Amino acid sequence: MRCLLLVLLLLPCGILQAQWRLSGLESGIMPAVGLHRYTNNELVFERRRNLSTASGTVQWPLAMLHFRNESRSSWYAGMGLRTDAFTMNKYNFGDALFSILIIPFGGSLYADTLALSQVKFNVSSITLPFAYDYDLTRQASQPLHFHLRLLLIPGMVVSKRVQVERDETLQTANPPSDAALSMLSERYRAGIGSASLWFAPEINITGRQTPGKVGFFFGLQPLAFDLLRTTKTYLSGGSYLKLSMGLEYHWR
């Protein structure tokens, strides 16, 4: 965390000292789908531990300032939001398929006394995204430009929401009370981290609809990484496939 804070302090200073000039503003949305494995944490459903799962992440770089000089390199720095969401289910698609195959022949799923059907996680963060951008297109007059961009997006969690659902199909004499579910929800919340750090290389396409002023961008991150994941207590490993899209405005 100390190294992260040092980077956040030194990077803007380096941009200013190198006499980069502010030339534009960018804003957009970055949806992503990640593949992970559940951990062996005691709060992870026993049937889900060490199995693969997916999670969704959406980042909104609300305001990215564009700094450039006479070269084809650029820097971006700004502020945004991030939302992480995933659901841990008692049963998955494989269980449903298995039941379809065996129930017509007199079989049944093995007994499961777990009183919960699912746990939903939603985590919101404020982010301070940074990006280094290199324009691969030599001719500035081209309508479309291809870029190689490296993004570093640290974030600080501002909201942790966890919803636990009782398994209504489970026939038990002592179902968990609302108070017990509330306490369990707090235990799940306690396992969510307070900071995140995203790193990704991106192939980016930009185009100007009004010469020198308004344009758009579209990017693909085929392999993005959460170096510091808020849900690392429950999910491990994995990578993301991510898109980015938005508008940019240049006054220089």
N, C-alpha and C positions, 0 to 999 in steps of 0.2 A: 504493500500500500504506500510506503514511503517513496519507493521508486516511481510509482504512478503520480503522486503529488509533485515530485520533482519534474517529471516530464510536462505536467500541466502548467508549471510555472515557467519553465525554460523555453518551451516551444513558442509561445507568443513573443517572448523577448527576442528569440532568434529571428522570427519573421520581421520584426520591426528593425532590428539592427542591420539586416541584409537589405534594407531599403526597398522592400516590397511595397507596392502601392495598392490600396484598396480600390478594386475596379468593379465589383458586382456583388450580387446577393442571390442565394439559391435556397429553395425550399422544396420538400417533396415527402415521399413515403417509401419505406423499405420493408416489405413483408418477407418473411422467411419461414421455412419449415426445416426442423432439425430432427435427426435420428440419434437416439441415445440408448443407454441401458440403465435399467433400474439398479439401484445399489442394494446392499444387504442391510440397510437400516431397518431397525425394528418397527418403524412406522410404515414401511413399504409392505403392501399386501404380500403375504408369504408366497402366493401363487404367481406373483409378478416379479419377484426378485431375480436379478440377473437376466431378465428378458428384455427384448428391445421395445421401444416405444417412440412416439413422435411428439414433438412440442411445436408450438407456434410462437413466433416473435414478430412484432411490428415496431419499427422505429420511425419516428417522425423528426427529421432534421428541420426544425421549424425555421431557423434562420442561420444560414451558413455564409459567412463573409468570405469573399473571394479576393485573395491577394496574388498579385503577379508582377513580373518585371519584363524585360525585353526578351527573355528566353521562352521556351515552350513549357517551362515548369510553372506550377501554381501551388498555392497553399489554400486550404479551406479551414475555417475555425468558426464554431458557433455554439448553439444550444438547441436541444431537442427533447423529445420524450420517447420512452420505450415501454412496451407492454409485453410481458411474457405470460403464456397460458398453456397449461396442459392438464389432462384429466387422468387420474389413476382409477381404473375400473376393476371391479371384482372379477368380471368375466370379459373376455374379448371375442373377436370374430372367430378365432379358432374354436372356442368353446361352443359358440352358436352352431358352427358347421358340424362339430362333433355330435351335438345333440340331435341335429337333423338326421344324421346318418344312423344313430343307434336307437333313438326313441321309437321309430316305427317298428323296430325288431324286438321291442321289449326291454331295451337297455335304459339306463338313466345316468346322469352325471353323478360323480361321486359326491358325497355329502361335504358341505362346506359350512362351518359354523360361524364364519365371520359375519358380524352383525352389520357391516357397512357394505353398500353397493358401489360407491365411488367417492373420490375426493377431488374437488376442483381447485386448482391453484391459479390465481391471477396476481401478478406482481407489476407495479408501475414504478418507473424510475425517471429522474431527470438526467439527461445526458449532456456531455460536452464533447461533441464529435470534432475530430481533426482529420484532415486528409491531405495527402501529397498527390498531385495530379501531373501527369506528363502527357502532352498532346503528341500523338503519333502521326498526325497529319501535317505534312510540311507546308502545304499551301493554305495560307490563312483565308483565302477567298472561297474555299470549298464550302458548300452548304452543310455538309455533315463532317464532323470531326470524330475520330476514334481516340480514346484516351486509355491510359493505364493509371489506375488510381489505387492507392493504399489507404485504408481507413482504420483509424483507431478511435473507438467510441467508449470512453469510460462513463459509468453511470452510478447514481446514488439512489437507492430505493426510497420512495416516499409513501408507498401504499402496499400492504400485503393483505390479500383477501383469500381466505380458505373456506370452502363450503363442503361439509361432510354430509353424505346422504345415507339414511337408514335403509337397510335391505328389507323392504316390505314383504317380500315373498318368503322370507325365512320364518318358519314356524318355531318360535321359542317362547318359553314361559316368562322369561325376563328380558324383554327388549330394552336396549339402552334408552335412558331417559333423555329429555332435551338438555338437562344440565350436564349429563355425561358427554353428550355430543358436543356441547359448547366447550367443555374442558379439552376434549380431544382435538377440536379445531384449533385451540390455542397452542397445543403441543405441535401441531403441524406448522402453524405460523412461526413458532420459535425456531424451526429448522430452516427457515428461509434467510438467506444472507442479506447483507445491507449494501453491497456494492457489486458492480459488474464491470467487465472489460471485454470489449468485442474487437477482434482484428480480422480484416479481410482484404485480399486483393480483388480488384474489380476491373472488368472491361466495360468502358463507358462510351456511349455515343451521345454527342450533343449536336444540336442544330439551332440555327437562328431563323426565326420566322420574320423578325423585323431587324434589318441589318444594324448591328451594333447595340441593339437594345434587348428585346425579349426573345427568349429561346426556350428549348426544352432539353431534358437529358433522360437517358434510359440506360440502366446498367445491369450487369449480371455478375453475381458473386458465386461461382460454382463451388467454392470451398471456403466457408467462413467459420471462425472459431470463437467460442466463448472462453477466453482465457481465465475469467473469473465469473463463474455462473452463480446466480442467486439461488438456484435450486440444486446445488451440488450435493446436498444431503440426500436427495432422492434420485438424482440422475447423474450418470457419469459418462465420460467419453463423448463420442458423437461429433457430428459436424452439421453445417447448415447449407442449404441451397437458398440463395436470396436474390431478390430483384430490387431495383431501385428506380424510381421515376419521379419527375417533378418539373418545375419551371425555374428559369434563371433570368435575372435582369442585370444588364451591364450598362453602366453609364460611361465607361471608358473603353 
